[in-house]
Amino acid sequence: MNYAVELMNVSKSFKSKNTTTLALDSVHLKIQPGEIVTLIGPSGSGKSTCLRTINGLETISSGQIEIFGKRYTSQADAHLLRRDTAMIFQKFELFPHLTALENVALAPHLRLSISKHQALSQATELLKKVGLSSHEGKYPPMLSGGQQQRVAIARALAVRPKILLCDEPTSALDPELVDEVLELLKSIAATGMTMIIVTHEMRFARDVSKTCHFFDAGRIVESGSTNEILSQPKSRRLQSFLSSLKESLPEN
């Protein structure tokens, strides 16, 4: 059986002039097609690095990654990963000189080799889907943070990914804009899309995912059903982490 995503003993080190930082330490992870998974943990725990290795944005130092059975071991193979994945970033990463419509249409035109006319037509439909039909001619600086993130979500969907990777998609938003983006992501999850979401929003994690993995110091310390992870953490480290976020946890 091919998993949607499988990480086998994956490690990632960052080297500077005088130090080496182990960002991922022998990570094992298996995700089924159609599964919604959340990755939680303190800042610097490795969860975002894990997500970036799945999309080939970071090379791995050792181990193996497979996406639907296709193996990736080097940067030369990264384009294979991106055929099936798309990523939503913390800070939107939109092109400021392109309109919302052009931002959404660009990737499918270049990556899927569809005509510019077809790409623009598809982008119009996707912006309608995310509630931004009236803003398609606006440039990113003219949009609110929530609107920019919805454009980024439409852009990710435009390449027809099998796996959607979300790296703390609400962390750069003002509090009043968080819910609109979370509701949109919930609606995408309901379509059966395989999703891996790095988040600090514990309510969202519980609502959207069945499986949760807790990262600390580059390792997956605890895994299980999201409800159990958040309600009955087994490790002291996870207990301590959730205690620090107690005000964010939903009531049982």
Summary of the structure (lengths in Angstrom):
residues: 252
radius of gyration: 18.2
end to end distance: 35.9
largest distance: 55.4
contacts: 825
relative contact order: 0.16
helix: 40%
strand: 25%
